[in-house]
Amino acid sequence: RPMLELWRMGIKADAGHHSCLSYKTCLLLLVALLLVIKTYYDAKPAFPRWRRMGRVIANVEKYSKILTREVIEKDHSFREFSDLLAKRKDPPYLLYLDKGFLNLTLNHICNLEYMPGALTRLAIVSFNREVEKQLKNIHPYIPSVTLDLSAVKSTIPEDLENRRYIVYQLVLMLRSHIAAVLSSRGISFWSMQQDSLWTENFVSMEVEKHYPHSQLIFDTVGNDQFPIYDRLMPQWICGSTFFARAGPVTVDFFKKVAHLMTRRQSPDSSIMTYLCGAKYYKCATLPRWIVSSSNFFMGNRNITPIIIQVDHESKLPKMELFKKENFVFVDDDGSCNASAVIQIKHAVTNALMEVREDPHETEESILDHITWSLHRWLGFDPYYHKRFLRVHETLV
């Protein structure tokens, strides 16, 4: 009844010089009504989840203050690390290393061992001092530095609600801080991940030179064989492999990513997708035959991407999964296995058959379509990508 009365009042007010204001008032009321209907329409009530989301956001903001961008800027070791990268002719390939990922990193290094020019561009930021020491003992020539996230983790209570997700968000935020600092120091770079497989030499492609007018170049979620990705999720950034060209625009971009992570319960990739809706940031996306996620394994596999990130959910730890699927390039004695690298195209063609399936055809509901269209029309969604900010909301 109250909503109906407000609606009638809005209609009656549509006269004279107030007509435009009343029209927008009616539309705002319609949006409010649609949101209320959607809340009851969803199987899981939204309100308790909103409270949980609020607590997650508050905790991410709280613990992110321990290792801020300003702390990284003042860190002497990181200054030396960035000075070393600044002397390089080509943009470095940056990996992030944490406890539990050393073996995966060593395996990735062996993958790159047989890709001319790759290892000389590799650099590593570790989030654990002890793990960096272990890496240095094996590969002393690879530039590395530690930004100790373990000090942050130790302050977070073990029984904190959604602790693992909060730590995950803090890692992503730290990655944005690193990107902003490096860009502010004139260092362009590729951000990569060690669970990615190189099937050919990515170095020789000189990808960043083919996008001279783009500040940021991203991989995307999806598979070209399934139209649903481009129909419902166009330009959705994956974020496992991306290029950042140094400059004020790039610095501003990553500062905004980190800031929005303290305001929205959303991963960096979704925030980057949202921001890239603005032409100001000069974003470009890579074709999926160059870089793909595990969505590659869903299709017929006739075209093998240059880089494939194995990022799908699995019950097996990542290295066990790699052993099962013949993605291991390092032998038990620590030496690199050249034949495994040579055979990787064959391996990915025949691996992970359980992933080979059509994506779920979950169409956007009419209600959602109307809601997002009104958001755009009313100026609530200036970049036309706000829906991507909500992809993680059901995880907490």
Order of alpha helices (4+ residues) and beta strands (2+ residues): alpha-alpha-alpha-alpha-alpha-beta-alpha-beta-alpha-beta-alpha-alpha-beta-beta-beta-alpha-beta-alpha-alpha-beta-beta-beta-alpha-alpha-alpha-alpha
